[in-house]
Amino acid sequence: MSTVAFYTLGCKLNFAESSAIGQQLSKAGFEKKEFQDGADLYVINTCSVTDHADRKCKKVVREALKQNPNAYVVVIGCYAQLKPNEIAQIPGVDMVLGAAEKFQLVDHLHTLVKEPKPLVFNAPIKEVNDFVPGYSLGDRTRIFLKVQDGCDYFCSFCTIPLARGKSRSGNVEATLKLVEEAAQQGAKEIVLTGVNLGDFGVEHEQTFFDLVQAIDQVEGVDRYRISSIEPNLLTDEIIEFVSKSKRFVPHFHIPLQSGSDEILMRMRRKYLRELYRSRIAKIKTLMPHCGIGVDVIVGFPGETEEHFLETYQFLNELEVSYLHVFPYSERANTTAKKMKDVVPVKVRMERGEMLRGLSEKKRMAFYREHLGTQRPVLFEEEERRGVMFGFTDNYIKVATDYDPLLVNTVANVTLSELDSQGWVNAAFDYAGVEH
């Protein structure tokens, strides 16, 4: 084996970990190939947060073997930790590696052989204690930097603690070195990622706020973005610091999951809706232009029509910019799976559609509110039919005519109009572009 290709499902954290494992393989002499180019080794990094993980995994395995029928296939990630024996039944899989073992892939390769039954290495999740950092340089403009892993919360619907283990991270000093290393890769933006990001540093008697303050001083990085952070861990001091920072952008993604206190308690969340409301109010008071994303689960067991309407009204009144909506799906070994008052799947889907409609209204209102204003946009390489895209600091998607000189540059642009595709068109003076 001399070439490797990756296929990554799920969250930004998975992409960061695929990149870290890819770097290990590169040091071991592997050349990275595109998926469709027929690599000798395929590594499939899986997710278990939503339904149909098995179906997705099977499809990717089949596609990999179409590219190279003699390829070796290794499956890693959350699904591999939770259901290794299920994956072992998929035709074409040669090895399954759990949460700890995935970072030892290079060491396991010498045992890789074509046998009817795949090799499975999967330690109990209680034995997974090490923190392995990493970062992903996906589109050459933005780095996803893993600074935390695992979760201690055990929300009643979630399998992540079973798939990734307890919360853990590096310390501020070690993370600073990683930030400096990532900055040298030339990306303009670093996105801080983790399973429960705000829990950073607990075992080192440090806090996420300590990290935010420290990396704000690192030269060579134009923008930092905080990915999803729990509302109870998004403190006033973090919000106040971001509002004054020149590098941390005015954009937060804050999971809500439900706007009903009764459902939040059934979910075993760490807050009630009034705390969430106060966080949004604090952000908007200091940063009226801030983009705010929200995660919501609909159709959780026991969610009546009244509970759902309570959530809908709560979100309708909040000054948020967009929603990520997830119909509840039963997960094995969770408390929620044993709950009664199950909401029919059809009702879950209907409620999801209603909230997605509200999300689009919120997003369009946020975009229109900023028309005619100037915002810094980081342009990416993505190109469709002569159009390229970028995001403002507060996460408005901007389109302009493709220009290779704009790739991986920050430009102050005027947000001129909203087009039929739902993007904001940019108007700017090329003299304002920072090459």
Rosetta blueprint (number, residue, H / E / L):
1 M L
2 S L
3 T E
4 V E
5 A E
6 F E
7 Y E
8 T E
9 L L
10 G L
11 C L
12 K H
13 L H
14 N H
15 F H
16 A H
17 E H
18 S H
19 S H
20 A H
21 I H
22 G H
23 Q H
24 Q H
25 L H
26 S H
27 K H
28 A L
29 G L
30 F L
31 E E
32 K E
33 K L
34 E L
35 F H
36 Q H
37 D H
38 G L
39 A L
40 D L
41 L E
42 Y E
43 V E
44 I E
45 N E
46 T E
47 C L
48 S L
49 V L
50 T L
51 D L
52 H L
53 A H
54 D H
55 R H
56 K H
57 C H
58 K H
59 K H
60 V H
61 V H
62 R H
63 E H
64 A H
65 L H
66 K H
67 Q H
68 N L
69 P L
70 N L
71 A L
72 Y E
73 V E
74 V E
75 V E
76 I E
77 G E
78 C H
79 Y H
80 A H
81 Q H
82 L H
83 K L
84 P H
85 N H
86 E H
87 I H
88 A H
89 Q L
90 I L
91 P L
92 G L
93 V L
94 D L
95 M E
96 V E
97 L E
98 G L
99 A L
100 A L
101 E H
102 K H
103 F H
104 Q H
105 L H
106 V H
107 D H
108 H H
109 L H
110 H H
111 T H
112 L L
113 V L
114 K L
115 E L
116 P L
117 K L
118 P L
119 L E
120 V E
121 F E
122 N L
123 A L
124 P L
125 I H
126 K H
127 E H
128 V L
129 N L
130 D L
131 F L
132 V L
133 P L
134 G E
135 Y E
136 S E
137 L E
138 G L
139 D L
140 R L
141 T L
142 R E
143 I E
144 F E
145 L E
146 K E
147 V L
148 Q E
149 D E
150 G L
151 C L
152 D L
153 Y L
154 F L
155 C L
156 S L
157 F L
158 C L
159 T L
160 I H
161 P H
162 L H
163 A H
164 R H
165 G L
166 K L
167 S L
168 R E
169 S E
170 G L
171 N L
172 V H
173 E H
174 A H
175 T H
176 L H
177 K H
178 L H
179 V H
180 E H
181 E H
182 A H
183 A H
184 Q L
185 Q L
186 G L
187 A L
188 K L
189 E E
190 I E
191 V E
192 L E
193 T E
194 G L
195 V L
196 N L
197 L H
198 G H
199 D H
200 F L
201 G L
202 V H
203 E H
204 H H
205 E L
206 Q L
207 T L
208 F H
209 F H
210 D H
211 L H
212 V H
213 Q H
214 A H
215 I H
216 D L
217 Q L
218 V L
219 E L
220 G L
221 V L
222 D L
223 R E
224 Y E
225 R E
226 I E
227 S L
228 S L
229 I L
230 E L
231 P L
232 N L
233 L L
234 L L
235 T L
236 D H
237 E H
238 I H
239 I H
240 E H
241 F H
242 V H
243 S H
244 K H
245 S L
246 K L
247 R L
248 F E
249 V L
250 P L
251 H E
252 F E
253 H E
254 I E
255 P E
256 L E
257 Q E
258 S L
259 G L
260 S L
261 D H
262 E H
263 I H
264 L H
265 M H
266 R H
267 M H
268 R L
269 R L
270 K L
271 Y L
272 L L
273 R H
274 E H
275 L H
276 Y H
277 R H
278 S H
279 R H
280 I H
281 A H
282 K H
283 I H
284 K H
285 T H
286 L H
287 M L
288 P L
289 H L
290 C L
291 G E
292 I E
293 G E
294 V E
295 D E
296 V E
297 I E
298 V E
299 G L
300 F L
301 P L
302 G L
303 E L
304 T L
305 E H
306 E H
307 H H
308 F H
309 L H
310 E H
311 T H
312 Y H
313 Q H
314 F H
315 L H
316 N H
317 E H
318 L L
319 E L
320 V L
321 S L
322 Y E
323 L E
324 H E
325 V E
326 F E
327 P E
328 Y L
329 S L
330 E L
331 R L
332 A L
333 N L
334 T L
335 T L
336 A H
337 K H
338 K H
339 M L
340 K L
341 D L
342 V L
343 V L
344 P L
345 V H
346 K H
347 V H
348 R H
349 M H
350 E H
351 R H
352 G H
353 E H
354 M H
355 L H
356 R H
357 G H
358 L H
359 S H
360 E H
361 K H
362 K H
363 R H
364 M H
365 A H
366 F H
367 Y H
368 R H
369 E H
370 H L
371 L L
372 G L
373 T L
374 Q E
375 R E
376 P E
377 V E
378 L E
379 F E
380 E E
381 E E
382 E E
383 E E
384 R E
385 R L
386 G L
387 V E
388 M E
389 F E
390 G E
391 F E
392 T E
393 D L
394 N L
395 Y L
396 I L
397 K E
398 V E
399 A E
400 T E
401 D E
402 Y L
403 D L
404 P H
405 L H
406 L H
407 V L
408 N L
409 T L
410 V E
411 A E
412 N E
413 V E
414 T E
415 L E
416 S E
417 E E
418 L E
419 D L
420 S L
421 Q L
422 G L
423 W L
424 V E
425 N E
426 A E
427 A E
428 F L
429 D L
430 Y H
431 A H
432 G H
433 V E
434 E E
435 H L
